[in-house]
Amino acid sequence: MSAKVPTAKFRLGKIVTTPNALSQLSQDEILVGIQRHQAGDWGDVSEQDRNANDRAVIDCARIWSVYLRTRTRLWCKPRSKVLEGEKRR
């Protein structure tokens, strides 16, 4: 049985990945983060940011998500076209 791919809520622009994200995360982790983001699963953000993201999907405004993986964060920021992994301190 294959995993279900979530339904996209919005279109993505160009996706870029920083060298740090590539060194800290697997391609599968990056892909799952992108899929979750595009499906409206905002990950580990505050309730205020979650609500702002829900409104932003309608208004075409800034949307961002954070997914924590062990000691690494995956940030999805499609409005600025940046996807980066950043080590927590």
DSSP file (Angstrom, degrees, kcal/mol; ACC not computed):
  #  RESIDUE AA STRUCTURE BP1 BP2  ACC     N-H-->O    O-->H-N    N-H-->O    O-->H-N    TCO  KAPPA ALPHA  PHI   PSI    X-CA   Y-CA   Z-CA
    1    1 A M              0   0    0      0, 0.0     2,-0.2     0, 0.0     0, 0.0   0.000 360.0 360.0 360.0 132.2    0.0    0.0    0.0
    2    2 A S        -     0   0    0      1,-0.1     2,-0.1     0, 0.0     0, 0.0  -0.570 360.0 -98.8 -92.0 156.5    1.4    3.4   -0.9
    3    3 A A        -     0   0    0     -2,-0.2     2,-0.4     1,-0.1    -1,-0.1  -0.442  39.6-111.3 -71.7 144.1    1.3    6.5    1.2
    4    4 A K        -     0   0    0     -2,-0.1    -1,-0.1     1,-0.0     0, 0.0  -0.617  24.7-137.0 -77.6 130.4   -1.5    9.0    0.5
    5    5 A V        -     0   0    0     -2,-0.4     3,-0.1     1,-0.1    -1,-0.0  -0.778  26.7-117.7 -87.4 126.8   -0.2   12.3   -1.0
    6    6 A P        -     0   0    0      0, 0.0     2,-0.3     0, 0.0    -1,-0.1  -0.238  30.1-101.2 -64.6 153.4   -2.0   15.2    0.6
    7    7 A T        -     0   0    0     32,-0.1     2,-0.2     1,-0.1     0, 0.0  -0.584  37.8-119.1 -76.1 132.3   -4.2   17.5   -1.6
    8    8 A A        -     0   0    0     -2,-0.3    31,-0.3     1,-0.1     3,-0.1  -0.510  20.8-167.9 -74.3 137.1   -2.4   20.8   -2.4
    9    9 A K  S    S+     0   0    0     29,-3.4     2,-0.3     1,-0.2    30,-0.1   0.592  73.4   9.2 -96.7 -16.3   -4.1   24.0   -1.3
   10   10 A F  S    S-     0   0    0     28,-0.6     2,-0.3     0, 0.0    -1,-0.2  -0.980  81.2 -97.4-157.7 162.6   -2.0   26.3   -3.4
   11   11 A R        -     0   0    0     -2,-0.3     2,-0.3    -3,-0.1    -2,-0.0  -0.613  34.4-135.0 -86.2 145.1    0.6   26.3   -6.1
   12   12 A L        -     0   0    0     -2,-0.3     3,-0.1     1,-0.1     2,-0.0  -0.710  10.5-149.4 -96.6 150.5    4.3   26.5   -5.4
   13   13 A G        -     0   0    0     -2,-0.3     2,-0.2     1,-0.3    -1,-0.1   0.065  59.9 -28.7 -89.4-151.4    6.7   28.7   -7.2
   14   14 A K        -     0   0    0     64,-0.1     2,-0.5     1,-0.0    -1,-0.3  -0.452  64.7-145.4 -65.5 134.9   10.4   27.8   -7.6
   15   15 A I        +     0   0    0     -2,-0.2     2,-0.3    -3,-0.1    67,-0.1  -0.910  20.0 178.4-107.5 128.4   11.7   25.6   -4.8
   16   16 A V        -     0   0    0     -2,-0.5    67,-0.7    65,-0.1     2,-0.4  -0.923  12.6-154.4-124.6 153.9   15.3   26.1   -3.7
   17   17 A T  B     -a   83   0A   0     -2,-0.3    67,-0.2    65,-0.1    -2,-0.0  -0.993  16.6-127.2-130.2 134.3   17.2   24.3   -0.9
   18   18 A T     >  -     0   0    0     65,-1.3     4,-2.0    -2,-0.4     5,-0.2  -0.385  25.5-114.4 -75.5 157.0   20.1   25.6    1.1
   19   19 A P  H  > S+     0   0    0      0, 0.0     4,-1.8     0, 0.0     5,-0.2   0.867 117.8  56.4 -57.5 -36.3   23.3   23.5    1.4
   20   20 A N  H  > S+     0   0    0      2,-0.2     4,-1.7     1,-0.2     5,-0.2   0.916 105.7  49.7 -63.7 -42.5   22.7   23.2    5.1
   21   21 A A  H  > S+     0   0    0      1,-0.2     4,-2.4     2,-0.2    -1,-0.2   0.921 110.7  50.5 -61.0 -43.2   19.2   21.7    4.5
   22   22 A L  H  < S+     0   0    0     -4,-2.0    -1,-0.2     1,-0.2    -2,-0.2   0.826 113.1  45.7 -65.0 -31.0   20.8   19.2    2.0
   23   23 A S  H  < S+     0   0    0     -4,-1.8    -1,-0.2    -5,-0.2    -2,-0.2   0.756 121.2  36.8 -83.5 -23.5   23.4   18.2    4.5
   24   24 A Q  H  < S+     0   0    0     -4,-1.7     2,-0.3    -5,-0.2    -2,-0.2   0.692 114.9  48.7-101.3 -22.1   21.0   17.8    7.5
   25   25 A L  S  < S-     0   0    0     -4,-2.4     2,-0.1    -5,-0.2    -1,-0.1  -0.884  75.7-121.1-124.0 149.3   17.9   16.4    5.9
   26   26 A S     >  -     0   0    0     -2,-0.3     4,-2.0     1,-0.1     5,-0.2  -0.443  32.6-111.6 -78.8 162.0   17.2   13.5    3.6
   27   27 A Q  H  > S+     0   0    0      1,-0.2     4,-2.7     2,-0.2     5,-0.2   0.874 120.4  55.3 -61.1 -36.3   15.4   14.2    0.3
   28   28 A D  H  > S+     0   0    0      2,-0.2     4,-2.8     1,-0.2    -1,-0.2   0.908 106.0  50.2 -63.6 -41.6   12.4   12.3    1.6
   29   29 A E  H  > S+     0   0    0      2,-0.2     4,-2.1     1,-0.2    -2,-0.2   0.904 112.6  47.4 -63.0 -41.0   12.2   14.6    4.7
   30   30 A I  H  X S+     0   0    0     -4,-2.0     4,-2.3     2,-0.2    -2,-0.2   0.933 112.8  48.5 -65.0 -45.9   12.4   17.7    2.4
   31   31 A L  H  X S+     0   0    0     -4,-2.7     4,-2.7     1,-0.2    -2,-0.2   0.917 111.3  49.5 -61.9 -44.5    9.7   16.3    0.1
   32   32 A V  H  X S+     0   0    0     -4,-2.8     4,-2.9     1,-0.2     5,-0.2   0.907 110.3  51.7 -62.5 -41.2    7.4   15.4    3.0
   33   33 A G  H  X S+     0   0    0     -4,-2.1     4,-2.5     2,-0.2    -1,-0.2   0.916 111.1  47.2 -60.2 -43.7    7.9   18.9    4.4
   34   34 A I  H  X S+     0   0    0     -4,-2.3     4,-2.7     2,-0.2    -2,-0.2   0.920 113.3  48.5 -63.9 -43.8    7.0   20.5    1.1
   35   35 A Q  H  X S+     0   0    0     -4,-2.7     4,-1.5     2,-0.2    -2,-0.2   0.919 112.7  47.7 -63.8 -43.7    3.9   18.3    0.7
   36   36 A R  H  <>S+     0   0    0     -4,-2.9     5,-2.7     2,-0.2     4,-0.4   0.931 113.0  49.2 -61.9 -45.1    2.7   19.0    4.2
   37   37 A H  H ><5S+     0   0    0     -4,-2.5     3,-1.6     1,-0.2    -2,-0.2   0.944 111.4  47.7 -59.0 -50.3    3.3   22.8    3.7
   38   38 A Q  H 3<5S+     0   0    0     -4,-2.7   -29,-3.4     1,-0.3   -28,-0.6   0.761 108.9  55.6 -66.1 -24.3    1.4   22.8    0.4
   39   39 A A  T 3<5S-     0   0    0     -4,-1.5    -1,-0.3   -31,-0.3    -2,-0.2   0.484 122.4-103.9 -86.1  -3.4   -1.5   20.8    2.0
   40   40 A G  T < 5S+     0   0    0     -3,-1.6     2,-1.0    -4,-0.4    -3,-0.2   0.629  77.9 135.6  90.6  13.1   -1.9   23.4    4.7
   41   41 A D      < -     0   0    0     -5,-2.7    -1,-0.3    -6,-0.2    -2,-0.2  -0.841  34.4-171.1 -91.9 101.6   -0.3   21.5    7.5
   42   42 A W        -     0   0    0     -2,-1.0    24,-1.5     1,-0.2     2,-0.2   0.473  18.0-154.2 -81.0  -2.0    1.8   24.3    8.9
   43   43 A G  B     +b   66   0A   0     22,-0.2     2,-1.2     1,-0.2    -1,-0.2  -0.437  61.0   1.7  74.1-135.4    3.8   22.1   11.3
   44   44 A D  S    S+     0   0    0     22,-3.7     2,-0.3    -2,-0.2    -1,-0.2  -0.486  93.2 122.5 -96.6  62.7    5.3   23.6   14.5
   45   45 A V        -     0   0    0     -2,-1.2    -3,-0.0     1,-0.1    -2,-0.0  -0.771  66.1 -90.5-116.1 165.4    4.1   27.2   14.3
   46   46 A S     >  -     0   0    0     -2,-0.3     4,-2.5     1,-0.1     5,-0.2  -0.223  36.6-109.5 -68.7 163.4    2.1   29.2   16.8
   47   47 A E  H  > S+     0   0    0      1,-0.2     4,-2.6     2,-0.2     5,-0.2   0.875 121.1  55.3 -61.0 -36.9   -1.7   29.3   16.6
   48   48 A Q  H  > S+     0   0    0      2,-0.2     4,-2.3     1,-0.2    -1,-0.2   0.925 110.3  44.2 -62.4 -45.4   -1.4   33.0   15.5
   49   49 A D  H  > S+     0   0    0      2,-0.2     4,-2.7     1,-0.2    -2,-0.2   0.875 111.6  54.4 -67.2 -36.4    0.9   32.0   12.6
   50   50 A R  H  X S+     0   0    0     -4,-2.5     4,-2.2     2,-0.2    -2,-0.2   0.937 111.3  44.6 -61.6 -46.5   -1.4   29.0   11.7
   51   51 A N  H  X S+     0   0    0     -4,-2.6     4,-2.1     2,-0.2    -2,-0.2   0.897 112.6  51.7 -64.5 -40.5   -4.4   31.3   11.5
   52   52 A A  H  X S+     0   0    0     -4,-2.3     4,-2.6     1,-0.2    -2,-0.2   0.902 109.3  50.6 -62.9 -40.7   -2.4   33.9    9.5
   53   53 A N  H  X S+     0   0    0     -4,-2.7     4,-1.8     2,-0.2    -2,-0.2   0.912 107.4  53.2 -63.0 -42.3   -1.3   31.1    7.1
   54   54 A D  H  X S+     0   0    0     -4,-2.2     4,-0.8     1,-0.2    -1,-0.2   0.911 113.7  42.9 -59.7 -42.0   -5.0   30.0    6.6
   55   55 A R  H >X S+     0   0    0     -4,-2.1     4,-2.4     1,-0.2     3,-0.6   0.885 109.5  58.4 -68.4 -38.2   -6.0   33.6    5.7
   56   56 A A  H 3X>S+     0   0    0     -4,-2.6     4,-1.5     1,-0.3     5,-1.4   0.807  95.7  62.4 -65.3 -30.0   -2.9   34.0    3.5
   57   57 A V  H 3<5S+     0   0    0     -4,-1.8    -1,-0.3     1,-0.2    -2,-0.2   0.902 111.9  38.6 -60.0 -39.1   -3.9   31.0    1.3
   58   58 A I  H <<5S+     0   0    0     -4,-0.8    -2,-0.2    -3,-0.6    -1,-0.2   0.889 122.8  41.1 -76.1 -41.6   -7.0   33.0    0.4
   59   59 A D  H  <5S-     0   0    0     -4,-2.4    -2,-0.2     3,-0.1    -1,-0.2   0.449 104.2-123.1 -88.8  -1.6   -5.3   36.4    0.2
   60   60 A C  T  <5 +     0   0    0     -4,-1.5    -3,-0.2    -5,-0.2    -4,-0.1   0.892  66.2 138.5  57.9  41.8   -2.1   35.2   -1.5
   61   61 A A      < -     0   0    0     -5,-1.4    -1,-0.1     1,-0.2     2,-0.1  -0.277  60.2 -44.6-102.4-169.8    0.0   36.6    1.3
   62   62 A R        -     0   0    0     -2,-0.1     2,-0.4    -3,-0.1    -1,-0.2  -0.343  56.4-177.7 -62.7 133.6    3.0   35.3    3.2
   63   63 A I        +     0   0    0     -7,-0.1    16,-0.7    -3,-0.1     2,-0.3  -0.997   5.4 168.6-130.9 136.2    2.8   31.7    4.2
   64   64 A W        -     0   0    0     -2,-0.4     2,-0.3   -15,-0.2    13,-0.2  -0.996  11.1-170.2-150.3 150.8    5.4   29.8    6.2
   65   65 A S  E     - C   0  76A   0     11,-1.9    11,-2.3    -2,-0.3     2,-0.4  -0.916   8.3-154.3-133.5 156.9    5.8   26.5    8.0
   66   66 A V  E     -bC  43  75A   0    -24,-1.5   -22,-3.7    -2,-0.3     2,-0.5  -0.997   7.0-171.7-135.4 130.2    8.3   24.9   10.4
   67   67 A Y  E     - C   0  74A   0      7,-2.2     7,-2.5    -2,-0.4     2,-0.4  -0.979  15.0-145.9-124.3 119.1    8.9   21.2   10.8
   68   68 A L  E     + C   0  73A   0     -2,-0.5     2,-0.4     5,-0.2     5,-0.2  -0.702  17.4 179.6 -87.3 131.5   11.1   20.0   13.6
   69   69 A R  E >   - C   0  72A   0      3,-3.5     3,-3.7    -2,-0.4     2,-0.1  -0.950  60.5 -64.8-132.0 110.1   13.2   16.9   12.9
   70   70 A T  T 3  S-     0   0    0     -2,-0.4    -1,-0.0     1,-0.3    -2,-0.0  -0.268 120.9 -15.5  46.1-111.2   15.4   15.8   15.7
   71   71 A R  T 3  S+     0   0    0     -2,-0.1    17,-2.1    -3,-0.1     2,-0.4   0.219 125.1  85.3-101.8  14.0   17.9   18.8   16.0
   72   72 A T  E <   -CD  69  87A   0     -3,-3.7    -3,-3.5    15,-0.2     2,-0.4  -0.928  61.0-151.2-122.5 140.3   17.0   20.2   12.6
   73   73 A R  E     -CD  68  86A   0     13,-1.9    13,-2.0    -2,-0.4     2,-0.6  -0.896   5.5-152.9-106.3 137.8   14.3   22.6   11.5
   74   74 A L  E     -CD  67  85A   0     -7,-2.5    -7,-2.2    -2,-0.4     2,-0.5  -0.958  14.4-163.9-107.9 116.0   12.8   22.6    8.0
   75   75 A W  E     -CD  66  84A   0      9,-3.1     9,-1.5    -2,-0.6     2,-0.6  -0.878   3.9-163.4-102.2 128.4   11.5   26.1    7.1
   76   76 A C  E     +CD  65  83A   0    -11,-2.3   -11,-1.9    -2,-0.5     7,-0.2  -0.958  18.5 162.6-112.5 119.6    9.1   26.4    4.2
   77   77 A K  E > > + D   0  82A   0      5,-2.0     5,-2.2    -2,-0.6     3,-0.7  -0.647   1.5 167.5-133.8  75.6    8.7   29.9    2.9
   78   78 A P  G > 5S+     0   0    0      0, 0.0     3,-0.5     0, 0.0   -65,-0.2   0.796  72.7  63.0 -67.2 -27.5    7.2   29.8   -0.6
   79   79 A R  G 3 5S+     0   0    0    -16,-0.7   -15,-0.1     1,-0.3   -17,-0.1   0.864 115.0  33.8 -66.1 -32.0    6.4   33.5   -0.9
   80   80 A S  G < 5S-     0   0    0     -3,-0.7    -1,-0.3     2,-0.2     3,-0.1   0.365 112.2-125.7 -98.3   4.3   10.1   34.3   -0.6
   81   81 A K  T < 5 +     0   0    0     -3,-0.5     2,-0.4    -4,-0.4   -65,-0.1   0.860  65.3 131.3  56.9  40.9   10.9   31.1   -2.5
   82   82 A V  E   < - D   0  77A   0     -5,-2.2    -5,-2.0   -67,-0.1     2,-0.4  -0.985  33.6-179.6-126.6 134.3   13.2   29.8    0.2
   83   83 A L  E     +aD  17  76A   0    -67,-0.7   -65,-1.3    -2,-0.4     2,-0.4  -0.981  20.9 169.1-127.7 118.4   13.3   26.4    1.8
   84   84 A E  E     - D   0  75A   0     -9,-1.5    -9,-3.1    -2,-0.4     2,-0.5  -0.974  31.4-145.5-136.4 147.6   16.0   26.0    4.4
   85   85 A G  E     - D   0  74A   0     -2,-0.4     2,-0.4   -11,-0.2   -11,-0.2  -0.924  23.8-172.0-104.1 132.3   17.1   23.6    7.1
   86   86 A E  E     - D   0  73A   0    -13,-2.0   -13,-1.9    -2,-0.5     2,-0.2  -0.989  22.4-124.1-131.8 128.1   18.6   25.3   10.1
   87   87 A K  E     - D   0  72A   0     -2,-0.4   -15,-0.2   -15,-0.2     2,-0.1  -0.500  28.7-123.5 -70.1 132.5   20.3   23.6   13.0
   88   88 A R              0   0    0    -17,-2.1    -1,-0.1    -2,-0.2   -17,-0.0  -0.479 360.0 360.0 -72.4 147.1   18.8   24.4   16.4
   89   89 A R              0   0    0     -2,-0.1    -1,-0.1     0, 0.0    -2,-0.0   0.379 360.0 360.0-102.5 360.0   21.1   25.9   19.0
